[in-house]
Amino acid sequence: MSDLTQAQVRERIARRLASRHRKEKLFRGLGIASIAFGVMAVLLLFSDIISKGSGAFVQTDVQLQVTYDPALLGIDEVNAETLIWANFTAVIREALRARFPEVSGRSEKRELYSLVSSGAPFTLRERLQANPQLLGKTEKVWFAADDDVDTFVKSLDDSAEGFRGRTSEQMAAWVQSLRASGELKKRFNTTFFTNGDSREPEQAGIRAALVGSLLTLMVTLALSFPIGVAAAIYLEEYAPKNRWTDLIEVNINNLAAVPSIVFGLLGLAIFINFFELPRSAPLVGGLVLTLMTLPTIIISSRAALKSVPPSIREAAMGMGASRMQVVLHHVLPLAMPGMLTGAIIGMAQALGETAPLLMIGMVAFIVDVPSGITDPATVLPVQIFLWADSPERAFVERTSAAIMVLLSFLIVMNTSAVLLRKKLERRW
Amino acid sequence: MQTPTLFALLLLLVLIAYGTGFSRAVAAARGRGGMRKLAALPSYYGTHTALWCGLPALLLLAVWLTFDEPIIRALVMNGIADKPDSVSGRELLYAQIQNQAAGSLFGEPSAQVKAAAERLLHLRSGARWLQTALVLILSLGLGAFTLLRFSPQLRVREKVEKVFRVILIGCASAAILTTVGILLSVLFESLRFFHTVPVTEFLFGLQWSPQMALRADQVGSSGAFGAVPLFTGTLMVSAIAMFVAVPVGLMAAIYLAEYASRRVRAVAKPVLEVLAGVPTVVYGFFAALTVAPLVREAAAAVGLQASSESALAAGLVMGVMIIPFISSLSDDVINAVPQSMRDGALGLGSTHSETVRKVVIPAALPGIVGGVLLAVSRAIGETMIVVMAAGLAANLTANPLESVTTVTVQIVTLLVGDQEFDSPKTLAAFALGLMLFLTTLVLNFIALHVVKKYREQYE
């Protein structure tokens, strides 16, 4: 070192400086690339889901001229009992044969009949029930198309060929003919929001799952919010520094990081096998999710309590308030906004949770909308999981649409949590 | 009376008790010339009465509801002359009796079952009467007793506050109860599992095919419970995830904390947090339907064979899910490094990146390591992504393009659907759950400890 002249040193530094600046730029670039990667992932995820799912909000209908022929229906008057036995399928088949009279042969006919949804007879029954005088008359009725036809029709918008999938060439020709004569239309898919699950994609909806999610969340909120707030109050305002308190703290922090599926095992072993609570019920789901969200709510409630300055407590104490009065009258109201924010975030977490609910049997195939917290039910994320497993192509778009509904709920919840915090938060 | 009705009635009684206690105190105060003659505010007298009226009765109801069915069952089973010897036989018999009592038994039951079912119905209605009577007597009796003992000198506030405090302690202890509940539930079933399958075979066996034989001569029914393929599968998927998440998350955190302007930070941070809020089932769907086909095509383009459910697809998507977890934890610890350390390094002539690499990161390292450990435990316990995208085949392989299975996937597949509760197949799920719980517990414990130590260092 000592035999280098000052000029040499300066020259060496200058030479290294270029490479050091290059490294600086590279490092910075890596940082920007990482952020870009994350943002790209968000964009890709959302655009993928939206492009896959937007089709599910539209349903193709087929118009048929049906005759409520008493002979075909096998009834001669309309009342509650005959409506159950009436053969609406025959009427629809007759209408299809009348529209395409050239069809003959068994397998061709079977293909023809599969143009409309297998739920079409129910549409007809509802119409006849509403207007009994229609018996013996003829009218034009729109029926939901079968899911394969629906997929084919939707793909026709993208390319002239379309995606045929399971639709045969023959069926495609029929569909084109219906389309040309204006006997096909697309409408907003209300079925998706009013029906429960179904094996037929065109009849499947998310209503049962939504109600199940709502009931489960109600149980969760009713239990986890009071318990979480009470636990936070004890730990923040009352607890003496001793072993028991330390143990509770370690437990809460650990539970916050226990995999959710383990809570499902707990629910299965304790609530279902030991206490013999009903399987698949929102009650049990709510209990499991309560245990899972409790750490989140306790931790955020404690943070809210901590942010209330001690001077408030001291002032209240100075006026002769007891500890309980200090907490209930002064600290709790001031900490409430923070606690509510924590509760909303906890609920959002519970709404998206799937794995523990699989354990307690909320994966059953549920068609009916649950009416109470002990009815068998499923929840939205589990419904997504079930549909994602279904092979029908039409279920892919319904899965994505259900995901869109779930994500919009989550976005609303999280945004309102942020807004609530911004609006009500006080800086001391 | 049905339990919900009884519960509603009890609530009504509590409200009445509150009102009575309150008005009693107000009346007493008026007789003596003002509130200050009372030992506590009227609302405390009301709460005191309501607590005595409601709490003991509620506790009795809870205990009753927990124990009535097992006791009734024991009574019914004791009344039966010739019981089957095996546990499952007795379970079956009792299920028959219950169905007969509910009127939903198919076929003609034996006389013994019929008699037992009648006895069951009789006991149940008797139990319900007794429950209603006891709860109401307890509630009304204690409520009336409290009102009788009313006196303006009674220091009810202290009493109410004591109860309040006990309730708070109870709620805080729920966390401990949960941990104990988890431990007991997985431990007991695991011990039963280890009776049939030795621990060493479970931990070191290389074969996993949890099929139990229905017949003795069934093909491929040996039932192997060697969990090593599951452990390696879990490790591989988690390793891929960490390979994505750690560099990206860390660099994103460094950029946000050290370089980004306030405006960039205000936009980029919430966008990254969105990734944390997306439900895992959505990631699973994305991995299975979008990423897995891409991986397969990419592999085919370079001449490799990838299975349709590959560890790589699941791991990549899981990595994306964990990015915000690592970035926000690292962001916190990097911000906690004192500014003076940065200033010192910059003053000595180092570039910004040299400051970060040689001063800030080493100072924040314990916190970062803690965050990474927490992320690992999360990756190991993640369920939905691997269930939907990693497959079920228990391959012992090091090739990320093949399908592997993980501990969580096997828990789900073993427990979803109908299952009988003493077959080794379902018990195996609990043994896997025990392994999962212990592993994550140790990881969390170390991570929390490291983070805590680190925080103390700079506070």
Contacts between the chains, C-beta under 8 A, distances in Angstrom:
chain1	res1	chain2	res2	distance
A	20	B	351	5.6
A	20	B	354	7.2
A	21	B	351	7.0
A	23	B	351	7.5
A	23	B	353	6.1
A	23	B	354	7.9
A	24	B	351	4.6
A	24	B	352	6.2
A	24	B	353	4.5
A	24	B	354	7.7
A	27	B	353	3.7
A	27	B	356	7.3
A	27	B	357	7.4
A	28	B	255	7.4
A	28	B	259	6.1
A	28	B	352	7.9
A	28	B	353	6.9
A	30	B	251	5.1
A	31	B	251	5.0
A	31	B	252	6.9
A	31	B	254	5.7
A	31	B	255	2.8
A	31	B	259	6.0
A	32	B	255	6.4
A	33	B	251	7.5
A	34	B	247	7.3
A	34	B	248	4.6
A	34	B	249	7.6
A	34	B	250	7.9
A	34	B	251	3.8
A	34	B	252	4.1
A	34	B	255	6.5
A	35	B	252	5.1
A	35	B	255	5.8
A	35	B	256	7.3
A	35	B	260	7.9
A	35	B	268	5.2
A	35	B	272	7.5
A	37	B	248	5.4
A	37	B	252	7.9
A	37	B	323	7.9
A	38	B	248	6.8
A	38	B	252	5.9
A	38	B	268	7.8
A	38	B	271	7.1
A	38	B	272	4.7
A	38	B	275	6.5
A	38	B	320	7.9
A	38	B	323	5.5
A	38	B	324	7.4
A	38	B	327	7.6
A	39	B	268	6.9
A	39	B	271	5.4
A	39	B	272	7.5
A	41	B	275	6.4
A	41	B	320	4.8
A	41	B	323	7.5
A	42	B	271	5.7
A	42	B	272	7.8
A	42	B	274	5.3
A	42	B	275	6.0
A	45	B	275	8.0
A	45	B	278	6.9
A	45	B	282	7.6
A	45	B	283	8.0
A	45	B	286	5.8
A	48	B	286	6.4
A	48	B	290	5.3
A	49	B	282	7.2
A	49	B	285	8.0
A	49	B	286	7.4
A	52	B	289	7.6
A	226	B	171	7.7
A	227	B	171	4.7
A	227	B	174	5.7
A	228	B	171	7.8
A	230	B	167	6.5
A	230	B	168	5.1
A	230	B	171	3.7
A	230	B	172	7.3
A	231	B	168	7.4
A	231	B	171	4.5
A	231	B	172	4.1
A	231	B	174	6.5
A	231	B	175	7.0
A	233	B	168	5.9
A	234	B	165	7.8
A	234	B	168	3.8
A	234	B	169	5.9
A	234	B	171	6.7
A	234	B	172	4.3
A	235	B	172	5.8
A	238	B	165	6.4
A	238	B	168	6.3
A	238	B	169	8.0
A	239	B	172	7.3
A	247	B	176	6.4
A	248	B	172	5.4
A	248	B	173	6.7
A	248	B	175	5.7
A	248	B	176	6.1
A	250	B	448	7.9
A	251	B	175	4.3
A	251	B	176	5.2
A	251	B	178	7.6
A	251	B	179	5.1
A	252	B	175	4.6
A	253	B	444	7.5
A	253	B	448	5.4
A	254	B	179	7.1
A	254	B	441	6.3
A	254	B	444	5.3
A	254	B	445	6.8
A	254	B	448	7.4
A	255	B	175	5.9
A	255	B	178	6.0
A	255	B	179	6.4
A	257	B	374	6.0
A	257	B	377	5.9
A	257	B	378	7.2
A	257	B	440	6.7
A	257	B	444	4.3
A	257	B	447	7.8
A	257	B	448	8.0
A	258	B	182	7.2
A	258	B	381	7.4
A	258	B	437	6.8
A	258	B	440	6.1
A	258	B	441	7.4
A	258	B	444	7.6
A	259	B	377	7.7
A	259	B	378	7.6
A	259	B	380	7.3
A	259	B	381	2.3
A	259	B	382	7.3
A	259	B	383	7.1
A	259	B	408	7.1
A	259	B	436	6.1
A	259	B	437	7.8
A	259	B	440	5.8
A	260	B	381	7.3
A	260	B	383	7.0
A	261	B	381	6.6
A	261	B	383	4.7
A	261	B	408	5.5
A	261	B	411	6.0
A	261	B	412	7.2
A	261	B	433	7.4
A	261	B	436	7.4
A	262	B	182	5.9
A	262	B	186	7.4
A	262	B	381	7.3
A	262	B	433	5.9
A	262	B	436	6.3
A	262	B	437	5.2
A	262	B	440	7.8
A	263	B	182	7.5
A	265	B	182	7.4
A	265	B	185	6.2
A	265	B	186	5.8
A	265	B	411	7.2
A	265	B	415	7.9
A	265	B	429	7.4
A	265	B	430	6.4
A	265	B	433	4.4
A	266	B	178	7.4
A	266	B	181	5.4
A	266	B	182	4.8
A	266	B	185	5.2
A	266	B	186	7.8
A	268	B	185	7.8
A	268	B	415	6.7
A	269	B	185	3.3
A	269	B	186	7.3
A	269	B	188	7.6
A	269	B	189	6.4
A	269	B	430	7.3
A	270	B	181	5.5
A	270	B	185	5.5
A	273	B	421	6.5
A	275	B	66	7.0
A	276	B	69	6.6
A	291	B	174	8.0
A	291	B	178	5.0
A	291	B	181	7.9
A	294	B	174	6.5
A	294	B	175	6.8
A	294	B	178	7.2
A	295	B	175	7.0
A	298	B	175	7.3
A	322	B	157	6.6
A	322	B	161	6.1
A	323	B	161	7.2
A	324	B	160	7.7
A	324	B	161	4.6
A	324	B	164	5.5
A	324	B	165	7.8
A	348	B	277	6.8
A	351	B	279	7.8
A	352	B	277	7.7
A	352	B	278	7.6
A	352	B	279	3.0
A	352	B	280	7.3
A	352	B	281	7.3
A	352	B	282	7.8
A	353	B	279	7.3
A	354	B	279	7.0
A	354	B	280	6.6
A	354	B	281	4.5
A	354	B	383	7.6
A	354	B	384	5.1
A	355	B	280	7.5
A	355	B	383	3.8
A	355	B	384	5.8
A	355	B	387	7.8
A	355	B	408	7.3
A	355	B	412	7.0
A	358	B	412	5.7
A	358	B	415	7.7
A	358	B	416	5.5
A	359	B	411	7.8
A	359	B	412	7.6
A	359	B	415	5.6
A	359	B	416	7.7
A	363	B	416	5.7
A	363	B	417	7.8
A	381	B	279	5.5
A	381	B	281	4.5
A	382	B	281	7.9
A	384	B	281	5.2
A	384	B	282	7.3
A	384	B	285	6.7
A	385	B	281	5.3
A	385	B	284	7.3
A	385	B	384	7.0
A	385	B	387	7.9
A	385	B	388	7.2
A	388	B	281	7.7
A	388	B	284	7.1
A	388	B	285	4.9
A	388	B	288	6.7
A	388	B	289	7.5
A	388	B	388	6.2
A	396	B	289	6.8
A	399	B	285	6.2
A	400	B	285	7.6
A	403	B	282	5.2
A	403	B	285	6.5
A	406	B	279	6.5
A	406	B	282	7.3
A	407	B	278	7.1
A	407	B	282	7.0
A	410	B	277	6.0
A	410	B	278	7.8
A	410	B	279	7.2
A	414	B	277	5.8
